[in-house]
Structure formats: structure tokens, C-alpha cells
Amino acid sequence: MDAYVEKDAVEAGDDRRRPLEGPPPVPSEPAPPKPADTTSTNGTTGASGTGGGIMALSLPYQVVVAVALAVTGVFACVHLAMVFLHVAPSNTLTKQNGQAVDDWIYPEFEQNWKLFAPNPLQQNVSIEVRAELATAGGGRRTTGWIDLTAQDTGAIRHNPMPSHTQQNQLRRAVDFYFNSHNDEHRPNGLRGRLSEQYMRRIAVQRLDALPSLADSDVRRIQLRAVTRPVPAPWWGTEKSKSSPSYRDFPWWRITDADRSPDAGADPNRTDTAQNRTEEAR
């Protein structure tokens, strides 16, 4: 029995010394080298050790970008300050620099806060126009009143995305005209003449777009503002008149400059004397 035990021990020892049979081991591939640290001295990373964004540009371009950002920032600050002064209540700054604020705001950046007024507008103002046409026999005839505001209202109603022109062009033009004229329709400086040109061109474009006046020779036009009070609700005690009020504009002679989008840029081309002469006739 001892012989068998010794024999088994020798065989076990031989197995530990004998190499295992099988395929030779495959040599492992060398590990790829680690990428070099691309962190630059300023803490940013990049392919060549330089930072991204502006720092990746050359020095002249960095200067140009920095100057452009600075100019944009200054313009934004000045614009916000001007808008704030325009909509703020009257104070010392607005009294001393009111003209500078108005020159900056009008007409591109005008703000209208009537929606938040304590007493909202309770009137509907519509603009109507009539034209004096030249007839074939050398005479003149005058059309009836054409409601321009009703055209915009018809285009806006049931339209989910009406244009800015349909919503505000005519209304803002009338506000521009009234704010730059007195009750006798006399212009208050250059802005008054510009508002007259603007109103004439809008009216002429609307008339030329009408099929009934497509081939007509429009010589003069006259506009009027019709103010209709909004009736008070049945539960209110406020009383207002129901009849509309009218404010007639003067007769304006139509020239080629009123039909051309490029001509008549000089406000001095508005011949106020000729318009008054036509009105007297």
C-alpha cells in the first residue's frame, strides 16, 4: 500500500514539473502611447496647446473682435437707457435731455404704453379717404369715402398670423401725423412734412390697389378721421355720446413722388404752398 502511495506522489510531482500541453501563447500587442498633455499655460485645452474661441485667433483679429464686442455693449447700454428715459415719468433728466431722447427713439423705437393706462382708449378711430379723379372730357369727379381701416380689419379678422403692416401701418401713421400737427393741420417742423408725405403715399397705394380705380387718374386726395365711441356695457353707469365725430384733413395734390418708393426722400420736396392753393380752389 505504501508503494502505491509513493508512486502516486511521484506522478503528481512530475505533473507539476511537466509543462502543460496546448497552443503557444500569443504575444500581447504593446499598449498605445498616452496622449501628451495639451493643457496650455492659461488653463485652456486645444489640439496644439492654444485656447479655443477668441484666443485661437491671431492678435489683429482678437483686437477687432474685442472692439466689436465693446461697441455692441456700449450701444446696448445707451439704447436701454434711452428707452427707459422715454417711458419713464417726467423727471429732471427727461426735461434736460428730452430732445436727445426723442431723436434717438423716433420713429424706429417708439414705445406705446396706452395698453397699461389707467383709463384705456374707449374710441374706435377709422381713417377714410376720397379721391378727385380727372375725367376723359377734362373735368373732375370725386369718389365717395373709402374706409381704409375697414380694409385692414377685414384682412386681420380670422387671420391667425396677420402682418405687421396690416395691424399697425395706418394707425401709427395717423398718430405720427396728429402728433406733428396742430389743430389747423399746420406741421410742426420737419417731422410734420414727413408725416404728410407718409400719409399721402399710404393713401395712394391703397387707392391704386382698388380694382375700381386701377385705370383712374387721381389728382387729389382727402382723408378724414372718424371717431366712434365704444358704448359702455349694460351694467355700467358711464354715459357717452353715440354719434361719430369727424376730423377732415386738407386736400393734397398727388405727384409722381407719392407713387415712387425711391423718389421724394427730401422732405423739402413737399410743396405745402401748392397744397394750400389746391385746398382754396
Salt bridges, closest charged atoms under 4 A:
ASP14 OD1 - ARG17 NH2 2.23
ASP15 OD1 - ARG18 NH1 2.83
GLU110 OE1 - ARG172 NH2 2.95
GLU128 OE1 - ARG224 NH2 2.74
GLU128 OE2 - ARG228 NH2 4.00
GLU132 OE1 - ARG140 NH1 2.57
GLU132 OE2 - ARG220 NH2 3.14
ASP152 OD1 - ARG206 NH2 3.19
GLU196 OE2 - HIS181 NE2 2.93
ASP208 OD2 - ARG259 NE 3.57
ASP217 OD2 - ARG219 NE 2.89
ASP258 OD2 - ARG200 NE 3.31
GLU278 OE1 - ARG220 NH1 3.97
GLU278 OE2 - ARG281 NH1 3.41
